[in-house]
Amino acid sequence: MRLSHPSRPSLLACVAGLVVLALLAGVRPLRADEPQLRVGFGVADITPDRPVPLGGYGERLGKVSTGVHDPVRARALLISSGDRKLAWVVVDLVGVSRKVRQDLYALVGEELGVRPEGFVVSATHDHSGPGGLARELHWQLAMGPYDPRLYRFVLDRCAEALRAAERDLAPARLGLGVGRLEGRSRNRRIHDGPIDPQLGVLRVDRPDGTPRGVLVNFAAHPTVLGGGNLLVSADWPGACCDALEARLGPGGHAIFTNADEGDQAPSTPGGATDFERMKAQGEAVAAEAWKVLQGTTTTDHALLQCALAELRIPRTLKSTVLLPRTTLVQTVQLQETVLAMVPGEMCVGLGLPLKEKLRAHGAAHAWIIGLSNDHLGYFTTPEMYKTGGYEADMSFCGPTMGRAFERTFERIFHFEEPWGM
């Protein structure tokens, strides 16, 4: 792992700006002689076998679940290309802390033969999955009291999913496609405000070209089920994965990842109940993802580059009181698409310019993978921060995001060595 610190940390303190830097320094085109790749999928059920707090809504006041509507899962993807390996697990939780990533890597990282920069833990941002996983008091307001038994259960199941993916490694073909999905998200702060309709699809085929698995990336909160719901559920991302796996057939796997969803709410096709609307939303996203998948070509050779940096968090009153001094920023390049692993919830006012700048600097496509490796709250523009509201109140790192983007680009060449594994 290469841990880098810029010569002027105050100019690069913003997490999102440093995501830009890491990505730009790592992008390189695919060569014909890239190693042949192998891909594996694994899944484990993380549905609690007893009543537990549900994470995501402070209004629940720590109330425990009263039953299970549909299972919540840890879904793992392993990609191996030559001596490089990416191990990625996505869980149906409202978020993951750096502690979760640290403990999970200690549990299986060496066993899987994956380096720290190739290890990713993300959350779908499900608001009806298990809570009780946060030690920090301020996060317990939205997740319920810390439950060490539940924490260990989720950790062990995530490890189980990753081990299953390792056992499942097999020659594969891989491709990445991008489409647009209008009408299934809305800006929850501003009527007719900006949205991010990008729908990213990572397609994995068997050697004969038949689809075997898919990873989807889209920006919208999994909040079709409100705070009054006390049944465990994966909300619409779970319904999306179920619908895609039904299309893939036996042995097929689907994974959902959230993007710059900070101010993005779901816009459902309708339904008589919240659970009907949840299913309709998931199936609508799955249907569009399937269309993108059909138009995505795959190859049996893949470029894989990963990078990881530990960064100082901007000092504000909130961050000083509530957050640690550093967090992790990670990037993954697959083919000529770059994925930015953001440790929290980025609003589209930052996400859209970030992706545009990445494309301008050589990335064919750029995805934001929110809720990854840590959760620092919301990332907003200075204008949003000044206006106030929920996202601004939960923006612990302050209003410095946009300014840090420009300063980061001006100082790209402060890094003397290329990023990557």
Secondary structure, DSSP 8 states (H G I E B T S, - for coil): ------SSGGGS--HHHHHHHHHHHH-----TT--BEEEEEEEEE---SS--BEES-GGGTT-B--EESS--EEEEEEEEETTEEEEEEEESSS---HHHHHHHHHHHHHHHT--GGGEEEEE---SSEE-----SHHHHHHH-S--HHHHHHHHHHHHHHHHHHHHT-EE-EEEEEEEE--SSEEESSSTT-----EEEEEEEE-TTS-EEEEEEEE---S-SS-TT--EE--HHHHHHHHHHHHHH-TT-EEEEEE-S-TTEEE-----SSHHHHHHHHHHHHHHHHHHHHHT---BSB--EEEEEEEEE----HHHHHHS-SEEEEEEEEETTEEEEE-SSEE-HHHHHHHHHHHHHTT-SEEEEE-SBS---BEE--HHHHHH-SHHHHTBTT-S-HHHHHHHHHHTGGG--S----
